[in-house]
Amino acid sequence: MAEVTLRIFRGDRNGGKPVDYKVSLTPGMVVLDAVHAVQAQQAPDLAVRWNCKAAKCGSCSAEVNGRPRLMCKTRMDALPLDQPVTVYPMKSFPVIKDLATDVSWNYKVNKKIPPFQPRPDTDWKMYQRDIDRVQEFRKCIECFLCQNVCHVLREHGKMEEFAGPRFFVRTAGLEMHPLDAVDRTALLKSALGIGYCNITKCCTEVCPEEIHITDNAIIPLKERVVDEFYDPLTMLFRKVRGKGST
């Protein structure tokens, strides 16, 4: 039976280092299987977060060979096995221990976004195309891989000023709902900081649910912000009316 080397980060908030483990390959093995083998046979104190092992809970996010991935969806035989397979925690979030990171900041951001609120006397009828449009955004499993790969968070640490792709997806699902009555455009411009996004599409590339984050969520939301706050005619109208932009 062939063996492969897993190079896993071991440590906590105070630092750590990669440690090599030999693992026997089995047919169909995914990275999470290999990590579990290490945990079961060599390092019972290895911390790793997981739940469904079906790529639907988003728990087992990590960086495999330098790329943000779900460990349960990454097959070992799809990786180059003639060199160590590196498994590191997500870089954008503080390490708790080993592969487990503290993603609680995301839930603080989530609280800033007003929930769905229907218009008064709503007629609960919608076109199928409108349902299909927002349904894409509901596929998000909150693996936070898009948050992890986003350079605004990953490289620049703009946690206090920028919500990140996951929450632009959530906001898009609300803003594009035909029956929702809340205007979140000012929130997108200020507290959520959508202007920091320069649409590199790195978030779209790592999404395990294949949500078109950039094209279908972020760009349309940016257009709404531009129309509301930077369109010359709108700005002139506000000036005449005596209303400043938010």
URNOR-V858567 format. One record per residue. N is the residue number from 1. RES is the residue in three letters. PHI is phi as a letter, one per 20 degrees, with the letter a starting at -180 (* if undefined). OMEGA is omega in whole degrees, -180 to 180 (* if undefined). BURIAL is # if it has 16 or more other ideal C-beta (glycine too) atoms within 10 Angstrom, else .. Layout:
# URNOR-V858567
N&RES&PHI&OMEGA&BURIAL ; N&RES&PHI&OMEGA&BURIAL
This chain:
# URNOR-V858567
1&MET&*&-178&. ; 2&ALA&f&177&. ; 3&GLU&d&176&. ; 4&VAL&c&178&# ; 5&THR&e&172&. ; 6&LEU&d&178&# ; 7&ARG&d&-171&. ; 8&ILE&d&176&# ; 9&PHE&f&175&# ; 10&ARG&c&179&# ; 11&GLY&r&-179&. ; 12&ASP&b&-178&. ; 13&ARG&f&-176&. ; 14&ASN&e&179&. ; 15&GLY&p&-180&. ; 16&GLY&r&-179&# ; 17&LYS&b&176&. ; 18&PRO&f&178&. ; 19&VAL&c&-179&# ; 20&ASP&e&177&. ; 21&TYR&c&175&# ; 22&LYS&e&-178&. ; 23&VAL&c&176&# ; 24&SER&e&-179&. ; 25&LEU&f&174&# ; 26&THR&c&-179&. ; 27&PRO&g&177&. ; 28&GLY&m&-177&. ; 29&MET&f&173&# ; 30&VAL&d&-176&# ; 31&VAL&g&179&# ; 32&LEU&f&176&# ; 33&ASP&f&-179&# ; 34&ALA&f&178&# ; 35&VAL&f&178&# ; 36&HIS&f&177&# ; 37&ALA&f&176&# ; 38&VAL&f&-179&# ; 39&GLN&f&-176&# ; 40&ALA&f&-170&. ; 41&GLN&d&-173&. ; 42&GLN&c&-174&. ; 43&ALA&b&-177&. ; 44&PRO&f&179&. ; 45&ASP&e&179&. ; 46&LEU&f&-179&# ; 47&ALA&e&177&# ; 48&VAL&b&-179&# ; 49&ARG&e&177&# ; 50&TRP&a&178&# ; 51&ASN&b&-168&. ; 52&CYS&e&-175&. ; 53&LYS&l&179&# ; 54&ALA&c&178&. ; 55&ALA&m&180&# ; 56&LYS&c&-179&# ; 57&CYS&d&179&# ; 58&GLY&m&-173&# ; 59&SER&f&-168&# ; 60&CYS&e&178&# ; 61&SER&f&177&# ; 62&ALA&a&176&# ; 63&GLU&d&-178&# ; 64&VAL&d&-175&# ; 65&ASN&l&175&# ; 66&GLY&n&-179&. ; 67&ARG&d&176&. ; 68&PRO&f&-178&# ; 69&ARG&b&165&# ; 70&LEU&e&-179&# ; 71&MET&f&-178&# ; 72&CYS&f&-178&# ; 73&LYS&d&-176&# ; 74&THR&d&-178&# ; 75&ARG&f&178&. ; 76&MET&f&-177&# ; 77&ASP&f&174&. ; 78&ALA&e&-179&. ; 79&LEU&d&174&# ; 80&PRO&f&-173&. ; 81&LEU&e&177&. ; 82&ASP&e&177&. ; 83&GLN&b&-178&. ; 84&PRO&g&173&# ; 85&VAL&e&-177&# ; 86&THR&e&178&# ; 87&VAL&c&-178&# ; 88&TYR&c&175&# ; 89&PRO&f&178&# ; 90&MET&f&-173&# ; 91&LYS&f&-173&. ; 92&SER&f&-176&# ; 93&PHE&c&-179&# ; 94&PRO&f&177&. ; 95&VAL&f&171&# ; 96&ILE&e&176&. ; 97&LYS&a&176&# ; 98&ASP&l&-176&# ; 99&LEU&e&-179&# ; 100&ALA&e&180&# ; 101&THR&d&180&# ; 102&ASP&e&-178&. ; 103&VAL&d&-175&# ; 104&SER&f&178&. ; 105&TRP&g&-179&# ; 106&ASN&f&-178&# ; 107&TYR&f&173&. ; 108&LYS&f&177&. ; 109&VAL&f&-177&# ; 110&ASN&g&-178&. ; 111&LYS&f&180&. ; 112&LYS&f&-172&. ; 113&ILE&e&178&# ; 114&PRO&g&-179&. ; 115&PRO&f&177&. ; 116&PHE&g&177&. ; 117&GLN&b&-177&. ; 118&PRO&f&175&. ; 119&ARG&f&176&. ; 120&PRO&g&178&. ; 121&ASP&l&-179&. ; 122&THR&f&170&. ; 123&ASP&e&-171&. ; 124&TRP&f&176&. ; 125&LYS&c&-179&. ; 126&MET&c&172&. ; 127&TYR&f&-180&. ; 128&GLN&f&-179&. ; 129&ARG&f&177&. ; 130&ASP&f&177&. ; 131&ILE&f&-179&. ; 132&ASP&f&-177&. ; 133&ARG&f&-177&# ; 134&VAL&e&-178&# ; 135&GLN&f&178&. ; 136&GLU&g&-176&# ; 137&PHE&f&180&# ; 138&ARG&f&177&. ; 139&LYS&f&-177&. ; 140&CYS&g&180&# ; 141&ILE&d&179&# ; 142&GLU&l&173&# ; 143&CYS&f&179&# ; 144&PHE&m&174&# ; 145&LEU&f&178&# ; 146&CYS&f&177&# ; 147&GLN&f&-176&# ; 148&ASN&f&-175&# ; 149&VAL&e&-178&# ; 150&CYS&f&-174&# ; 151&HIS&f&179&. ; 152&VAL&f&177&# ; 153&LEU&e&-173&# ; 154&ARG&f&-175&# ; 155&GLU&e&-173&. ; 156&HIS&d&174&. ; 157&GLY&l&-177&. ; 158&LYS&e&-176&# ; 159&MET&f&-177&# ; 160&GLU&e&-173&. ; 161&GLU&c&-170&. ; 162&PHE&c&-176&# ; 163&ALA&f&-179&# ; 164&GLY&n&-173&# ; 165&PRO&g&-177&# ; 166&ARG&g&-175&# ; 167&PHE&e&167&# ; 168&PHE&f&174&# ; 169&VAL&f&-180&# ; 170&ARG&f&-180&# ; 171&THR&f&178&# ; 172&ALA&f&179&# ; 173&GLY&f&178&# ; 174&LEU&e&-176&# ; 175&GLU&f&-177&# ; 176&MET&e&176&# ; 177&HIS&f&-173&# ; 178&PRO&f&-177&. ; 179&LEU&d&-179&. ; 180&ASP&f&-175&# ; 181&ALA&d&-175&. ; 182&VAL&e&175&# ; 183&ASP&d&-178&. ; 184&ARG&d&-176&# ; 185&THR&f&179&# ; 186&ALA&f&178&. ; 187&LEU&f&178&# ; 188&LEU&g&-177&# ; 189&LYS&f&-174&# ; 190&SER&e&-171&. ; 191&ALA&f&-178&# ; 192&LEU&e&171&# ; 193&GLY&l&-176&# ; 194&ILE&f&179&# ; 195&GLY&f&179&. ; 196&TYR&f&-178&# ; 197&CYS&f&177&# ; 198&ASN&d&171&. ; 199&ILE&l&176&. ; 200&THR&f&179&. ; 201&LYS&m&178&. ; 202&CYS&f&179&# ; 203&CYS&f&179&# ; 204&THR&f&-176&# ; 205&GLU&f&-176&. ; 206&VAL&e&-176&# ; 207&CYS&f&-179&# ; 208&PRO&f&177&# ; 209&GLU&e&178&# ; 210&GLU&l&173&. ; 211&ILE&f&178&# ; 212&HIS&e&-171&. ; 213&ILE&g&-175&# ; 214&THR&f&-173&# ; 215&ASP&f&-172&. ; 216&ASN&e&-179&# ; 217&ALA&d&-171&# ; 218&ILE&f&-178&# ; 219&ILE&f&176&# ; 220&PRO&f&178&. ; 221&LEU&f&175&# ; 222&LYS&g&180&# ; 223&GLU&f&178&. ; 224&ARG&f&179&# ; 225&VAL&f&179&# ; 226&VAL&f&180&. ; 227&ASP&f&-175&. ; 228&GLU&f&-169&# ; 229&PHE&d&-175&# ; 230&TYR&c&177&. ; 231&ASP&f&-176&. ; 232&PRO&g&-179&. ; 233&LEU&f&178&. ; 234&THR&f&179&. ; 235&MET&f&178&. ; 236&LEU&f&178&. ; 237&PHE&f&179&. ; 238&ARG&f&180&. ; 239&LYS&f&179&. ; 240&VAL&f&-180&. ; 241&ARG&f&180&. ; 242&GLY&n&-179&. ; 243&LYS&d&177&. ; 244&GLY&e&177&. ; 245&SER&f&-180&. ; 246&THR&e&*&.
